[in-house]
Amino acid sequence: MNRSCVNCLKTMLIHLNFLCWLCGAFVVAFGEFQMIHSNFASLITTFWPIYPANTLVVTGTIVTCVCYLGVLGGMRENRCMLITFFVLLFILMLVELAMACVFLVYSREIDTYFEKDLMQSLETYKQSSPEGNKTLKDDFDAVQHLFQCCGVHGVADWRGNVPLSCCTKDPCNILLQSNWQEGCLVKVRDWFARNYLSTGAGVVTMFIIQFICLSITIPLFCHFSRHGLGYQ
């Protein structure tokens, strides 16, 4: 392999890893934004990985660290960095595939977690004192107001003790309160599905970039190894 070809591969590796690093940084920032502004954290507690923000932050952090190593390895032509980058990136890609398979296989179980956690949150809401479980109450009220829904399966879940967040009017007349009839379970589940669809598209894009980086790393490492380069 001549030097011009090596320089071309090295440039591609650096730019692709930098692009992947930017994607990872954006994913972390977006995940943090969701964690700060989302109203679901206290309602879905049994199976925390279904919460999109958690997945975004963890995945994005790992991607940025690994891709940064790839950028440094390509720029310095360091065999140690390149082989470490190759191994870590290969493991990361396997983990991404495993996560995709888990969510595909256990999609029905995830629906069960949604229903169980929301019902538990609703019961806690009803049994709490006016000043108790303030965070959970605020989150449940925010969900009902945002999605224009009431209860988990419907307004009947409240058994007559319907909160003001179910009211269809704003401001609400307590004496003549008309409530949303549709439950929040379907709407919240659909919201999560849409978020994971966009998250999945981003992960697939990063996976393709990672695969290309993995393919470029092999010939570069072999070239440096044959010529005894890369450890200085």
ZAFIRO-244648 format. One record per residue (C-alpha): x, y negated, z negated; residue number from 1. Coordinates in Angstrom, 2 decimals. Layout:
! ZAFIRO-244648
+---------+---------+---------+-----+
:       X :       Y :       Z :  nr :
+---------+---------+---------+-----+
:       X :       Y :       Z : NUM :
...
+---------+---------+---------+-----+
//
This chain:
! ZAFIRO-244648
+---------+---------+---------+-----+
:       X :       Y :       Z :  nr :
+---------+---------+---------+-----+
:    0.00 :    0.00 :    0.00 :   1 :
:    1.54 :   -3.32 :    1.06 :   2 :
:    1.68 :   -6.40 :   -1.15 :   3 :
:   -1.04 :   -8.30 :    0.71 :   4 :
:   -3.48 :   -5.44 :    0.14 :   5 :
:   -2.53 :   -5.32 :   -3.54 :   6 :
:   -3.05 :   -9.07 :   -3.87 :   7 :
:   -6.44 :   -8.75 :   -2.19 :   8 :
:   -7.57 :   -6.00 :   -4.58 :   9 :
:   -6.21 :   -7.89 :   -7.55 :  10 :
:   -8.06 :  -11.06 :   -6.52 :  11 :
:  -11.29 :   -9.10 :   -6.07 :  12 :
:  -10.86 :   -7.45 :   -9.47 :  13 :
:  -10.24 :  -10.77 :  -11.21 :  14 :
:  -13.16 :  -12.55 :   -9.56 :  15 :
:  -15.61 :   -9.68 :  -10.04 :  16 :
:  -14.64 :   -9.30 :  -13.69 :  17 :
:  -14.97 :  -13.04 :  -14.20 :  18 :
:  -18.42 :  -12.92 :  -12.60 :  19 :
:  -19.35 :   -9.99 :  -14.83 :  20 :
:  -17.99 :  -11.90 :  -17.84 :  21 :
:  -20.19 :  -14.88 :  -16.99 :  22 :
:  -23.21 :  -12.56 :  -16.65 :  23 :
:  -22.44 :  -11.04 :  -20.05 :  24 :
:  -22.08 :  -14.47 :  -21.66 :  25 :
:  -25.40 :  -15.55 :  -20.16 :  26 :
:  -27.05 :  -12.36 :  -21.43 :  27 :
:  -25.76 :  -13.04 :  -24.96 :  28 :
:  -26.98 :  -16.65 :  -24.85 :  29 :
:  -30.39 :  -15.58 :  -23.54 :  30 :
:  -30.66 :  -12.90 :  -26.22 :  31 :
:  -29.79 :  -15.38 :  -28.96 :  32 :
:  -32.38 :  -17.80 :  -27.56 :  33 :
:  -35.01 :  -15.07 :  -27.71 :  34 :
:  -34.06 :  -14.12 :  -31.27 :  35 :
:  -34.44 :  -17.74 :  -32.40 :  36 :
:  -37.69 :  -18.51 :  -30.60 :  37 :
:  -39.44 :  -15.13 :  -30.58 :  38 :
:  -42.33 :  -14.35 :  -32.92 :  39 :
:  -42.07 :  -10.56 :  -32.94 :  40 :
:  -39.05 :   -9.77 :  -35.12 :  41 :
:  -40.98 :   -9.20 :  -38.35 :  42 :
:  -43.80 :   -7.27 :  -36.65 :  43 :
:  -41.81 :   -4.58 :  -34.81 :  44 :
:  -39.48 :   -3.05 :  -37.38 :  45 :
:  -39.54 :    0.75 :  -37.12 :  46 :
:  -37.61 :    1.11 :  -33.85 :  47 :
:  -35.47 :   -2.04 :  -33.56 :  48 :
:  -33.87 :   -1.23 :  -30.15 :  49 :
:  -37.18 :   -1.89 :  -28.38 :  50 :
:  -36.79 :   -5.53 :  -29.33 :  51 :
:  -35.34 :   -7.03 :  -26.12 :  52 :
:  -33.18 :   -9.66 :  -27.82 :  53 :
:  -31.22 :   -7.01 :  -29.75 :  54 :
:  -30.44 :   -5.09 :  -26.57 :  55 :
:  -29.39 :   -8.27 :  -24.76 :  56 :
:  -27.04 :   -9.48 :  -27.49 :  57 :
:  -25.33 :   -6.11 :  -28.06 :  58 :
:  -24.95 :   -5.30 :  -24.36 :  59 :
:  -23.80 :   -8.80 :  -23.42 :  60 :
:  -21.20 :   -8.94 :  -26.20 :  61 :
:  -19.63 :   -5.63 :  -25.17 :  62 :
:  -19.64 :   -6.60 :  -21.48 :  63 :
:  -17.91 :   -9.95 :  -22.12 :  64 :
:  -15.16 :   -8.30 :  -24.20 :  65 :
:  -14.49 :   -5.52 :  -21.69 :  66 :
:  -14.56 :   -7.82 :  -18.64 :  67 :
:  -12.23 :  -10.30 :  -20.34 :  68 :
:   -9.75 :   -7.46 :  -20.74 :  69 :
:  -10.15 :   -6.67 :  -17.04 :  70 :
:   -9.46 :  -10.29 :  -16.05 :  71 :
:   -6.27 :  -10.37 :  -18.15 :  72 :
:   -5.12 :   -6.99 :  -16.85 :  73 :
:   -5.58 :   -8.06 :  -13.25 :  74 :
:   -3.87 :  -11.41 :  -13.66 :  75 :
:   -0.84 :  -10.00 :  -15.52 :  76 :
:   -0.72 :   -6.76 :  -13.50 :  77 :
:   -0.52 :   -4.89 :  -16.80 :  78 :
:   -1.02 :   -1.13 :  -16.58 :  79 :
:   -1.85 :   -0.80 :  -20.27 :  80 :
:   -4.64 :   -3.37 :  -20.01 :  81 :
:   -5.92 :   -1.87 :  -16.77 :  82 :
:   -6.16 :    1.69 :  -18.10 :  83 :
:   -7.78 :    0.43 :  -21.32 :  84 :
:  -10.22 :   -1.61 :  -19.24 :  85 :
:  -10.96 :    1.42 :  -17.05 :  86 :
:  -11.71 :    3.69 :  -20.03 :  87 :
:  -13.84 :    1.12 :  -21.86 :  88 :
:  -15.77 :    0.20 :  -18.72 :  89 :
:  -16.39 :    3.87 :  -17.92 :  90 :
:  -17.73 :    4.45 :  -21.46 :  91 :
:  -19.88 :    1.31 :  -21.21 :  92 :
:  -21.41 :    2.51 :  -17.95 :  93 :
:  -22.19 :    5.90 :  -19.52 :  94 :
:  -23.86 :    4.16 :  -22.47 :  95 :
:  -25.94 :    2.02 :  -20.11 :  96 :
:  -27.09 :    5.14 :  -18.24 :  97 :
:  -27.86 :    6.90 :  -21.53 :  98 :
:  -29.93 :    3.94 :  -22.75 :  99 :
:  -31.86 :    3.89 :  -19.48 : 100 :
:  -32.60 :    7.61 :  -19.83 : 101 :
:  -33.68 :    7.21 :  -23.48 : 102 :
:  -36.14 :    4.44 :  -22.66 : 103 :
:  -37.44 :    6.43 :  -19.69 : 104 :
:  -37.93 :    9.66 :  -21.64 : 105 :
:  -39.30 :    8.10 :  -24.84 : 106 :
:  -41.53 :    5.46 :  -23.28 : 107 :
:  -44.66 :    7.01 :  -24.81 : 108 :
:  -43.05 :    7.19 :  -28.24 : 109 :
:  -42.17 :    3.49 :  -27.96 : 110 :
:  -45.87 :    2.75 :  -27.39 : 111 :
:  -46.63 :    4.66 :  -30.59 : 112 :
:  -44.09 :    2.56 :  -32.50 : 113 :
:  -45.76 :   -0.59 :  -31.22 : 114 :
:  -49.20 :    0.48 :  -32.44 : 115 :
:  -47.93 :    1.80 :  -35.78 : 116 :
:  -45.88 :   -1.32 :  -36.61 : 117 :
:  -48.59 :   -3.77 :  -35.58 : 118 :
:  -51.22 :   -1.91 :  -37.63 : 119 :
:  -48.90 :   -1.86 :  -40.64 : 120 :
:  -48.24 :   -5.59 :  -40.23 : 121 :
:  -51.97 :   -6.29 :  -40.01 : 122 :
:  -52.68 :   -4.30 :  -43.19 : 123 :
:  -49.87 :   -6.12 :  -45.01 : 124 :
:  -51.32 :   -9.43 :  -43.81 : 125 :
:  -54.78 :   -8.56 :  -45.17 : 126 :
:  -53.52 :   -7.32 :  -48.54 : 127 :
:  -51.11 :  -10.18 :  -49.18 : 128 :
:  -51.79 :  -13.13 :  -51.43 : 129 :
:  -52.14 :  -16.57 :  -49.80 : 130 :
:  -48.47 :  -17.32 :  -50.49 : 131 :
:  -47.11 :  -13.80 :  -49.89 : 132 :
:  -45.35 :  -12.45 :  -46.76 : 133 :
:  -45.25 :  -15.93 :  -45.23 : 134 :
:  -42.94 :  -14.95 :  -42.34 : 135 :
:  -45.05 :  -11.98 :  -41.29 : 136 :
:  -48.24 :  -14.01 :  -41.46 : 137 :
:  -46.77 :  -16.85 :  -39.42 : 138 :
:  -45.49 :  -14.39 :  -36.79 : 139 :
:  -48.82 :  -12.57 :  -36.55 : 140 :
:  -50.72 :  -15.86 :  -36.29 : 141 :
:  -48.30 :  -17.07 :  -33.61 : 142 :
:  -48.78 :  -13.86 :  -31.59 : 143 :
:  -52.58 :  -14.11 :  -31.79 : 144 :
:  -52.54 :  -17.78 :  -30.81 : 145 :
:  -49.97 :  -17.31 :  -28.01 : 146 :
:  -51.60 :  -14.26 :  -26.38 : 147 :
:  -55.19 :  -15.32 :  -27.17 : 148 :
:  -55.95 :  -12.04 :  -28.89 : 149 :
:  -57.18 :  -10.86 :  -32.27 : 150 :
:  -56.09 :   -7.88 :  -34.35 : 151 :
:  -54.34 :   -4.85 :  -32.90 : 152 :
:  -57.18 :   -3.18 :  -31.01 : 153 :
:  -59.73 :   -5.96 :  -31.41 : 154 :
:  -61.33 :   -8.42 :  -33.80 : 155 :
:  -62.91 :   -5.51 :  -35.73 : 156 :
:  -59.48 :   -4.65 :  -37.18 : 157 :
:  -59.82 :   -7.61 :  -39.57 : 158 :
:  -63.08 :   -6.19 :  -41.01 : 159 :
:  -64.70 :   -9.60 :  -41.34 : 160 :
:  -61.68 :  -11.38 :  -42.85 : 161 :
:  -60.62 :  -12.98 :  -39.56 : 162 :
:  -57.78 :  -15.57 :  -39.70 : 163 :
:  -58.04 :  -18.94 :  -38.00 : 164 :
:  -55.41 :  -17.90 :  -35.44 : 165 :
:  -58.09 :  -15.72 :  -33.78 : 166 :
:  -60.34 :  -18.69 :  -33.10 : 167 :
:  -60.92 :  -19.56 :  -29.44 : 168 :
:  -61.21 :  -23.28 :  -30.20 : 169 :
:  -58.54 :  -25.72 :  -31.35 : 170 :
:  -59.24 :  -27.26 :  -33.82 : 171 :
:  -61.44 :  -24.49 :  -35.12 : 172 :
:  -64.77 :  -24.97 :  -36.87 : 173 :
:  -64.63 :  -22.52 :  -39.78 : 174 :
:  -68.42 :  -22.37 :  -40.11 : 175 :
:  -68.97 :  -21.49 :  -36.47 : 176 :
:  -65.75 :  -19.65 :  -35.65 : 177 :
:  -65.74 :  -17.84 :  -32.30 : 178 :
:  -62.87 :  -15.36 :  -32.00 : 179 :
:  -60.90 :  -13.67 :  -29.25 : 180 :
:  -62.28 :  -10.16 :  -28.80 : 181 :
:  -59.32 :   -8.46 :  -27.12 : 182 :
:  -56.64 :   -6.84 :  -29.26 : 183 :
:  -52.98 :   -7.84 :  -29.22 : 184 :
:  -51.50 :   -4.36 :  -28.71 : 185 :
:  -51.91 :   -4.24 :  -24.93 : 186 :
:  -50.84 :   -7.85 :  -24.41 : 187 :
:  -47.72 :   -7.59 :  -26.58 : 188 :
:  -46.78 :   -4.27 :  -24.99 : 189 :
:  -47.15 :   -5.77 :  -21.51 : 190 :
:  -44.98 :   -8.72 :  -22.57 : 191 :
:  -42.25 :   -6.34 :  -23.71 : 192 :
:  -42.56 :   -4.38 :  -20.46 : 193 :
:  -42.08 :   -7.55 :  -18.38 : 194 :
:  -39.06 :   -8.54 :  -20.47 : 195 :
:  -37.48 :   -5.13 :  -20.04 : 196 :
:  -38.15 :   -5.25 :  -16.31 : 197 :
:  -36.11 :   -8.45 :  -15.99 : 198 :
:  -33.52 :   -7.13 :  -18.45 : 199 :
:  -33.29 :   -3.90 :  -16.46 : 200 :
:  -32.74 :   -5.81 :  -13.22 : 201 :
:  -29.87 :   -7.70 :  -14.85 : 202 :
:  -28.35 :   -4.49 :  -16.22 : 203 :
:  -28.56 :   -2.82 :  -12.79 : 204 :
:  -26.80 :   -5.82 :  -11.22 : 205 :
:  -24.03 :   -5.67 :  -13.83 : 206 :
:  -23.79 :   -1.90 :  -13.37 : 207 :
:  -23.14 :   -2.33 :   -9.64 : 208 :
:  -20.45 :   -4.97 :  -10.30 : 209 :
:  -18.90 :   -2.72 :  -12.96 : 210 :
:  -18.81 :    0.23 :  -10.56 : 211 :
:  -17.01 :   -1.87 :   -7.94 : 212 :
:  -14.51 :   -3.06 :  -10.57 : 213 :
:  -13.97 :    0.55 :  -11.61 : 214 :
:  -13.30 :    1.56 :   -8.01 : 215 :
:  -10.79 :   -1.26 :   -7.50 : 216 :
:   -8.94 :   -0.55 :  -10.77 : 217 :
:   -7.93 :    2.97 :   -9.71 : 218 :
:   -5.82 :    2.09 :   -6.61 : 219 :
:   -4.28 :   -0.90 :   -8.43 : 220 :
:   -3.22 :    1.22 :  -11.39 : 221 :
:   -1.83 :    3.93 :   -9.10 : 222 :
:    0.17 :    1.35 :   -7.14 : 223 :
:    1.65 :   -0.17 :  -10.32 : 224 :
:    2.39 :    3.30 :  -11.67 : 225 :
:    4.21 :    4.45 :   -8.51 : 226 :
:    6.39 :    1.35 :   -8.51 : 227 :
:    7.04 :    1.40 :  -12.24 : 228 :
:    5.26 :   -1.96 :  -12.72 : 229 :
:    2.84 :   -3.18 :  -15.27 : 230 :
:    4.44 :   -2.93 :  -18.71 : 231 :
:    6.73 :   -5.93 :  -18.59 : 232 :
+---------+---------+---------+-----+
//
